[in-house]
Amino acid sequence: MDVRVELRDIEKSFGPVKANAGISLDIPSGSIQGILGENGAGKSTLMKVLSGFIRPDSGRILLDGKAASIGSPADAIRAGVGMLHQDPLDFPPLRLVDDFVLGRPGGIGPERRSAAAELARLAGRFGFALDPEGYVDALTVGERQQLEILRLLWIGARVLILDEPTTGISLPQKEKLFATLRELASEGMTVLFVSHKLEDVEALCDRAAVLRQGCLAGEAEPPFSSEALVSLMFGKAVELAPKRRLEPGRSVLAAKGVCLESPRLRIQDLSLCVRSGEVIGLAGMEGSGQALFLGACAGLARPVAGSFCLEAEGLDMTGRSHLDYKRAGVAYLPAARLEQALVPGLTLGEHFTLAEGGRGLFVDRKAAAKLAEERIAAYNIKGRPESRIEELSGGNQQRALLALLTSPLSLILVEHPTRGLDIESTIYIWGKLKERCAAGSSIVFISSDLDEILQYSDRVLVFFAGRASPPLDAASLDVERLGGLIGGKGWDEIEGKAGRA
């Protein structure tokens, strides 16, 4: 299984942007190599070159000292290189076993029974609870990752690349993932772990390479220094701003006795009053009900009981459409930026023009270009009016989403506002959201990052298997207590206090 990976002078440009500028790395077999860098540093581009999704402009790839010709993902798999993308490349309508055999010669027909047995065997080996006859769309993000890892192992991967794998998964799933990667490395597999999270790289990796603006900024080995890694990533020290709490104002949204249902979940008797200038964090394992509630606050899910009222306007919004909520000053930013919020193929300028609306049948292109340039400058977006939205890094796509928001807004609902973003982008995004709070908007957001929940929330609602806690003062929580509540511990205490209040 042992494979030594060498990258020699990898160059890749996209127009005037140099994504990789002569990067060279030597990764021993049996090691877990961290690849760190801010958003847009060139991490994903370098890994897509190694896995055959992108052809480099120049440079060489060597596996065990021999030049490897990798011009496609199929070439990479034949060479033993497999990549787990940030959004796993699976097919939700399929059963797990049918998804499992994709990419293996022979198709899904004659091998299905033996493939199901092999999937069950591999899942048992690593302690994954995966039913071969279950459906992919019923899996959490962490379980989809587990399925993809097993599929890559089955089709012969000896080098495993993981791109931001801890984004959107729970703490127990992360611990399971790390244990699996350590076991694979101990057997000689070479693991490349791409991340912007210092704590994950420090906890898992044997070594780390840091990219900045397409170049290799430096390398490090344990014991890691967080300050030194941050300095390599950004060329400067980066610190969180001190937590500031605004005095809450008038009531913006009142949810009273709300009951919500989905095919897998039921939420009962949830009440919450959100006030202007306030930030409410929704915490819980994926699928616990927080996404269903956030969607209901935007008119995307209808309650089966209870009511929603935008009290600033005295509007009963129960049962109204998302468009009605939007017209009433409610904005919803989904986690799936390219799938649900932005339009691949359109430029930044076209997005701003569409968001702004307009009069008549024709677009004033001069005014549209000026608007785009102003928004790009105001939100520090690394792109041009003619840049296609899918060409931007995740951090710049999120900045573009914020730049598209109209004013004024009474309520901003955000799913995972900083998922996949580096610390500097996280600080910037929250700076812009807090500006909205200072102007009178309220924010309700979901995050799987407990530190983010505690740092930016004024109050927190915890969801567990369809149960919702009463609003908790974020200042009274720490990571340990919040993690326990998310896992179902300590609920008698908080519900008892709510009953006595």
N, C-alpha and C positions, 0 to 999 in steps of 0.2 A: 504493500500500500504506500510505502514511503515515496514521496515526490518532493524534490527541491525545486522551488520556483525562483526564476531570475527574470527580472524585467530590466531591459537595457535601453536607455535613452528614448523612452516612449514619448512621442510628440503627437498631439491631436489638437486641431483648431476647428472652430465653427465660425466661419466668416472671420471677422477681426478678433474674435475672442479665442485666446490660447488656453484651452482647458487643461492640457498636459504639456509641460515645457521641459522635455528632456529628463523624465523621471526614471531613476534606476533604483531597484530594490533587490535584495537577496534574502529569500525567506526559506529557512531550513525546514526539512520535513519533520513532522511530529510537533510542530510549534503552532501557537495561536498568535497570529500577527495582527495587531491593531492598526487600523488605518484611520487616523484622526484628521479633522479639518473643519473649518467653518463651511456653511452652505455656499456652494459655488467654488469650493477650493479645488475641485477636480477628482474627488474620491470616487464617485460613481462612474465617471468617464473612464478612469484607469481600470476599474474592475470590469466594466463592460468591454474594454479592449481585451483583457485577459480571458473573459468568458465568451468572446466572439460576437457580442451584440454590436460592437463598433469596430471598424477597421482603423488602425492608427495611420497617421500620415507617414511616420517613420519609426524606427526602433525594432527591437527583437524581443521575443519571448523564448526562454529556455526552460525546459522541464528535465530535471536530472542531467543537466549539462548539454542537452541536445536541443537544437533549434526546433521550435514547434510552429507549424503553419496553422494558425487559428483565424479563419475568415468568417466563421459562422458559429452559432451555439452548437450545431451538430458536430462541427470540427472540435470544439472545446470538449464536448462530452466524450468523443472518441479518444481525446488526449487525456481524459480523466478529470476535467475541470467542470464543475457545476456551480451555478449561482442561484442563491435564494434572494429574490428581489424584495424590496421594502413592501410592496404589495404582491403577495405570492401569485405566480402565474398559474392559476387553476381555473376550473370550469364549474361554477356553482350548481348548474342543473344536474351534474353527473353524480353518480355514486362514487364513494371514495376509491373503490377498487378500479373503476373505469378511469378515473383521473390518475390513479397510481401508475397505470401501464402506458400512459401517453409518453411518446418519445422513445419507446423501446421497440426495436424491430419486431414485426409480427402482428402489430395492431392489437385490438382489444378482444378479438374473437377467441381463438383456440387457447390462449393463455389465461383466461379469466379465472378459472378455478384454482390453478396453481398460484396465480398472482394474489388472489385473496388470501390463500394460506401463507404466502410469503409476507404480505402486508401485516397479517396478524402476528406472525413470528417476529418481525422486526419491531412492531409496536410493543409487543411484550418484552422484548429485550431492553428497550429504553424506558419502559414504564409509561407508554403513551396510551391513553384510553381512546382508541380509534376503531370504530366498527366498519369493516370493509363494505358492508351493505348500506351504511348510512349515507346521507347526502352532504355534499361539500357545503352547501349554503346553510347548513345547520351548525357549522363549526365556528368557533371563535377565531380571531386572528392568530392566536398562539397555536391552536390546533391545526390551522391551515399551514402554518410554518412547519409543524411536526410532520404533517403529511408530505410536504415538499422535500424535507430533509430525507425522509425514508425513500421517496421516489428517486432522488438524486443518488443515494447510496445504492439502490437496486439497479440503476442503469449504469453504474460503474464509476461514479465520481470518487476521485482520490484527493482532489483539491476542492475544498468547499469554501465558497465566498458567500458571506452574509452581509447584506446592505441594510443598515439600520434595523437589525432584527428585534430590538427591544422596544421599538415604537409601537404603542397601542396594545401591549400585552400586560397581563397582570404580574404581580411580584412572584407568585408561585410558578407561573409559566416561565418567567425569566430564570428562576432558580433551576427549573427542569431543563431549560435550554442550555444553561451554562454547564450543568452536570453532563449533558449529552456531548457537548463540544469538548470538554475535558477528556471524556472517555474516548472519543474519536481520535483526539490528538495523541493520547497515550498509546493508541494502536498504530501510530505512524501517519495518520492523515494530516495534511497541511490545511490549516484553517485561517482564512483572512476575514477579520471582523471589522467591518466598516461602521464607524459611529462618530457622533459629535459629543457623546456623553462620556465625560472624563471618568466618572465613577465606574461605568461599565468596563471600560478599557483597563482601568487600574485593578479591578476585581478579577478580571478574566485573563488578560493577555500576558504572554511571555515577553513581548517587545512591542513597541509602537513606532510607527512612522507618521509624521505630521506633515500634511500638505497645506500650502497657503498660496492662493492665486495661481494655481496650476503648477507650482514648483514644490520640490521636496524641501521643507523648511528645516527638518532635523529628525533624528531618531532618538529613542530612549528605551531603557530597560529598567526593570524593577530594582530598587524601590522607586516608583514614579513620584515626581513632584508635580502636583496640580498646577502650581503657579508657573512652573517652567513650561508645562504643556500648553497652558493658556497663552503664555507669551509667544510660543512657537506658532500657535494657531492664528493669533490676531496681530502679532507684532507689538503687543502692548498688554498691560494688565487690564482685566475686565472684572468689574465688581457689580453685584446687584445693588440697585438703588434701595435706600431705606424704605421700609414699608410705611406708606402714608394712608391714613383712613380719613375719608371725607365724611362730614356730618350728613347723614341721610336726610333727604327732604321729603317731598310729598309722595304719596303712594302712586306707583306707576302701573303695577300689575297685581291683581288679587286673584289667586286660585283658591276656590272654596269647595271642600268636600269632593275633590276631583277623583273620579274613577276612570282608569284607562285600561283597555284590553288589546292584546295582540295574540297571534296564534300560540305563543309560548309563555305569555306573561299576563298578570293582572295586577294593577296598582289600585289600591283602595284608599279613599278618604284622605287625599293629600291636600293640605292647605298651605299656602305661602303668600305673604305680602312682600313685594319687591318695591323698594323706595328709590327715588332718584339719587344718582351718585353712588349707589351701592353695587358691590360685586358679590354675586352668589356663585359659589362653586358646587358643582354636582359631582360626587365621587362614588365609585363603585366598580366592581368587576364588569367587564363588557357583558352586555345582555341582562343587566340587573334592573333596568327600567329607566335609567337616567336619560337615555337617548329618546325614549318614547315620550317622556315628560317634556323634554326640551322641544321636540317636534310639536307637541300639543300647544305649547306656549306660542308657537308660530302659526297655528292653524293647519299644520300638516297632519295632525292626528286628532280625531274628534273624541271628546270624552263621552262615556256611556252614562255618566252621572256627574253632578257638580257643575261648577261654572267658572268661566274666565272673564274678568272684567278689567278693561283698561281704564283705571279710575281717574286718571288725569283728564280724560275726555268724557268720563261717565258712560263709557260704551260697554254694553254687554256683548262680548265676542264669542260666547258659547256657540259652537257649531258653525261659526263663520269660516270662510275660506282663507287660505294663505294670502291671497291677493288683498282681502279685506284687512288682514293684519298689517300687511306691508303699507297699505294706504294710511293706516292709523299710526305709522311711525315705528313699526317693529321690523328689524332686520335680522335675517337668519344666515349665518355663515357655516356651511357644512364642512365636515372634515375632508370629504372627497372633493378636493378643489377642482380638478380637471373634469371629473365625471358629473358633478352636480352644480358647480358654481361658475366656472369659466368655460369658454368655448374654444377647444383646440382648433387651430387653423386660423383663428382671428388674431389680429395684432393687438398690442396694448392700446394703441390709438383707437381702434375700432371698438374695443371694450368700453373705453371712457365715453365714446360717442353714443353707444347704445344705452349706457347707464344714465347718461344725462338726458336722454330723450331728445326732443326737438320739435320744431314746428315745420309743417309742410312736407313735401315729398323729397326734397333734396338736402344733402349734407353740405354744410359750409366747411369745406376741407381745411381752409386756412384757420378758421376758429377751432376746428377739431384738433388740428396739429398743435395749436397753442395750448389748448386745454390739456392735451396729453403731456406736453413738456412740463407744464406747471405741476401736474399731479406726480409725474415721475420725480421731479425735483423735490416736491414737498414730502414725499414718502421715501426718498432715497432709494428708488428702485434701480437696480443695475440692469438697464435695458433701454431701448429706444422706442419711439412711437411705432416704428415699423417692425419691432421684434414680435414674433409669434409667441403667444402666451405659453405654449408647451416648451419653448426653448429656455425659459427662465428657470432658475433653481427654485426649490420649494419655498425658501425664505422670501424670494422676490415675488413668487406667485401669491404668497400670503399678504405681502405688502400691497400688491396690486388689488387684492380683494378689499382690504381696508380703504384703499384710495377710491374704490368704486362706491363706497357707502355715501348716501346722500345726507343732507342736514336739513332740519334738525331730526334727531331720532329719539324716541322715548325709551326704547328697549333694544338692546343688541344681544342676540343669542348666538353663541359660538361653540361649535364642536371642536375640541382639541386645537385651540388657537396656535399652539407652538409645536405641534407634533412634527418630528423630524427636523426641527430647527436648532441651530447652535445657540450658545448662550448669548452672544451679542445680538442676534436676530430676535431671540426671546425677549430680551430687555427692551429692544426697539418696539416690537409689536405691543408689548404691555404699556410702554410709554404712550403710544398712540391711543390705546383703549382707555387708559386713565385720563387722557385729555378729553375724551368723550364723556367720561364720568364727571369731570370738572365742569363740563358744559351742560350737565343735567341728565345725561343718559344713564340708564341702568344696564348692567351686564350680568347675564347668566351664562355660565360656561361649563363644559365638561372637560375633564382632563384625567388621564391615567397616571400622571406624574404627581405624586403626593406632595412633593416640595412645591410644585407650582400652585396646587390647590391652597396650601398653607400660606405661601408668600403673597398671593394676590387676592384671596377671598376675604370679605368681611364676615360672611356667614357661609356655612357649609351644610348641604343636604347629602346624607349618605344613603345610597340605595343598596339593598341586599335582597335578591330573589323576589323582587316586586314590592318589598317593604321600603318605605321612605322614612327617614328619621325626621324628628322636628328640626328646625333650623338651629345649628350649633354655632356658637361664637368661635371663629377661626383662632382667636388668640388663646382659647382654652384647649386647643388640640395640639398634639405633636404627631410625628410620623408614626410612632408605635401605636398610639391610640387610634389614629385614623385608619391605619392598616388593619388593626383588629376589628374595627367596626365594618370595614369593607369585607372582611372574612367572616362576619357573623358573630363576633364576640363583643360583649358589652352592651347589647341592645336592651336588656332588662333595665339597666341603670338609666339610660337616656330616656326610655319610654316611661319609666317610673317617675322621673323628674318632670317630664312633660305632663303626666297625669296629675301631679301635685300642683303644677303651676296654675 
